[in-house]
Amino acid sequence: MSIGGYRLLKNINKIFISQTIRKASTKAEVNFQKRIFSGIQPTGGVHLGNYLGAILNWVKIQNEHSNITLSIVDLHSITLPQESEILKKRILEMTATLLACGIDPDKSTLFLQSTVPQHTQLCWQLSCLTTMARLAHLPQYKEKSEKLKDIPLGLFIYPVLQAADILVHKATHVPVGEDQAQQIQLAQHLAKIFNTKYGTTFPIPHAIIADDTSSRIRNLRNPTKKMSKSEPDPKSRIQLSDTSDAILEKVKKAVTDFTSEVYYDAENRPGVSNLMVIHSMLTGLSMEEIYQDANSKKLDTGKYKLVVAEAVANHLAPIREKINNYLSRPQYIYDILEEGRIHATEVAQKTLDEVNLKVGTILNTENNFVVS
Ligand code: AQP
C-alpha cells in the first residue's frame, strides 16, 4: 500500500479504533482479556469492499494494537449452494489473499472454520437460547431468502453460528463492515442471555465499524447496493486478483449519473461518490484534493473514471503478484491453516468445556455419577 494510503487510513481509523478499544475495555470487558475476532466467507474472490471495509482494518489492528483471530468461514458459505471443487479452490485463494494483504501468521491466528468443530457445538447451545422470531428479523436473512423458493435452515440460523464464532473465542471486539452490525447485536444479545442464565461466561462483543465511508463500498453496477462477492454480475465488483485491463473495463462501466462534473454527494450521486471514496482510500488524497484536481483538469466523470482505474490498478498490482506467489505454494497455505486450527481449537475447547459444565451437558470429575 502507498504511504499516502496508509497515512489516510491512519487518520480515518486510528482515533476510532483506539477509542473503541479503550472505551470497551473500561466497561463490561474489565475481566476479559482483549481478543479480536473476525471472519470472511470463501464465497468468491476478495473485492474492494472486503479490502477497504474489513481487511485493511484487520491488518492495521494486527500491526498496531493486538493480535487478531481470523476465520475463513466456509460453513457460512454453504448456507447457499456451492460446488465442492470450487469451494476448495476458493478457500486456498482466500487464504493466499489474506496473506498477500498483510495478515501475518506469526502475529495472528488464521484458520478454517470447519476444522474447529467447537464453533458448531456452541452454535447448538446458543440456538437453544434464541427464538425464530428474532432470527427472522435480521436483514441479511430477509434479503437472501426473498430470492429463494425453498429456504435452507442453515440460512435461517447462520447468525447464531456467527455469534458462536465470536463467543467461542471470547472475543471482545469484532472489526466488520456496516452490513454486519445487526448480526453482532445478536451475538451481544446471546452473550447477555447466557451470562444471565448461567453466570458471567462471555464478554459482550463490540463491533468495530469504521465511522467513514469505507464501511460500505458500493456495487459498481448498482450503487444503491453494497459491493458483494455473491452478486451474480462480476462487473459489480473489483476483485483483488483482477488484471489492470479488467479493472479499467469495470471502472469504465461503473454506473454514475447524467451530471458530468466530479464532486462528492453520497446521497444524490452514489455512483461517482463511490468512485471518489475508492480513489481517496487507495491514494490518500482527500475528497477536496480529488475535486480540485478533477476540476482544474476539466475532467468529466468519463475521464475521471480513467484516473480511478489507474489508481486502483497501481494499488492492486503488487497484491495480485503476492496472491499468485502464495498460490504457487499450496502446502505453505495448508500449513498456515493447520497451525491456525491448533491454536484456535485450544481456545475454543476451553470455552466449550466451561459452557458444557454450566449448561449441564458435561459432568466434571467431582460430580460424575453422583445422584443426590
Ligand atoms: N461492500 C462492502 N463494503 C465494506 N465492507 C464490506 N464487507 C463486505 N462487503 C463490504 C465486509 O467484509 C467482511 C467479509 O464479509 P463477507 O465475507 O460476508 O463478504 P461479502 O462480500 O458480503 O460476501 P457475500 O458472500 O456477498 O455475502 P453477503 O451476500 O452476505 O454479503 C465483513 O466484515 C463485511 O462487513
Residues whose N, C-alpha, C, O or C-beta is under 5 A from the ligand:
A	BS01	AQP	G39 I40 Q41 T43 G49 N50 G53 A54 P175 V176 G177 E178 D179 Q180 S214 S215 R216 I217 R218 K226 M227 S228 K229 S230 E231
